[in-house]
């Protein structure tokens, strides 16, 4: 294991619990990351102390998940999630346990976890507790369920998405029995909330292997949101042709799924997955731009920028290049670098200037739009005196 030492505030939580006679270990993703030589973003502690005892021991706590045994311990504005060793009953909704029982046994606590790589613990003495062979699976780059795969997925259907997301993010292979269980349990994904599915899909899309979406779809995990699964020759490999930005990847996914007959329209697909209104609007506008002929002149790019905004037009240019080749993004970047006007805020005259000429109401708005269109075509003429003269002459004629 790489020599990554937990921060002082995390060690303080572990040693304080230990000093009070409780078992306490680092668990979950932070342990996996440490073994892989990656600095964890979050630190999770599992303990034999009951939630009430944790809250008594530490002066600053937040009972965010008290029902499930989790207390957030605050150490100098830093957060550590501390969860009591527990076992879980049946999962009627295939997502949450019907009941939680607190136990004093670390191995019992680890046995309820999803994958062996996440079922490893490190106590304060640094000696790894690995009852299910997670270290070896990490070394072999294998994602394997703890215990019976089908049972793990029946407990929490979201684990099927997590398996594919971890596979894409880490470059690990999913062990064959676990993969077969995903295929059998895929219909359970239909019971998951759209928000949970959306978050897992986005996390996968933002990895360096977004094309793994085709496997997720072929296993049937998105059947509730698609008209059909992918055809034999999927084009989702093109997802990697756009930068790892949420908007770009969602827009590209929508285009590819619509192109292959899997959805009617990107907007409908994203609405059903409960994406935010801004992303849905931008992706819908991006699709509209892609239905048009590619701009060939700078003024056409400026007209698009004026109508849709920089982010959406940039997204469309990136998607066009990934879908059809060419250099749309390069041409757009040249227009943006030119500094030429394409919006009212860069126009050399303002509404107040036109008010001074006696224009008001709709006439004022129409004149501003006329002047903007003029300047987008003749960028060198974006000068206040010239535009005011043009406005006077136009109004008088």
ZIJO-V794376 format. One line per field, one symbol per residue. burial: # if it has 9 or more other C-alpha atoms within 8 Angstrom, else .. A space follows every 50 residues. Layout:
burial: ???
This chain:
burial: ........###.###.##...################..#..######## #..##.....#....#..#######....##########.##.#####.# .##..#.#################.....#..###.##..######..## .##################..#.##..##.###.##.###.#.#####.# #######.######.########.###.##...#.#######.#.##### ########.#####.##.#######...#########.##.........# ######.##..###########.....##..#..#.....###...#.## #.###...##...##.##..##.###..#..##..###..##.....
